[in-house]
Amino acid sequence: MRSDSAKQVQPAVLISAGGTCVLLGALALLGWYCRVPALTRLVPSSSPMAFNSAAGFIMDGLALLSIASGRPS
């Protein structure tokens, strides 16, 4: 059985992880659409995030947010 504190922490972790995934993916897609290389890279010396990876980040983040809201899959 889960304790009450674990039940309170789980939605917060899902929401913050999902929001972070959506934000990173959206920034990368915006960088691809606007042709701003700085938005497609997490660190300036790293390689850019691929377009389909950014779309996957958004979908993963939306799935985590959906789970946190209690919607059935």
C-alpha positions, 0 to 999 in steps of 0.5 A, a space after each residue: 500500500 502506498 502512503 499518503 505522502 507518496 500519493 501527493 508526490 506522484 502527481 507533482 512529479 508527473 506534472 513537472 516531468 511532463 511540463 518539462 518534456 513539452 517545453 523542451 520539445 516545443 522550444 526545439 520545434 520552434 527553433 526548427 521552424 524559425 531556423 534558430 539553431 540556439 533553440 534546437 540545442 540544449 548546450 551550445 557545443 552539443 548536436 541539435 535535437 532532431 525534429 522527430 525527437 522534439 515531436 516525441 518529447 511533446 507527445 511523451 510530455 502530454 502522455 505524462 500530463 494525461 496520466 497525472 490528470 487521471 484520464 484513462 489511457 
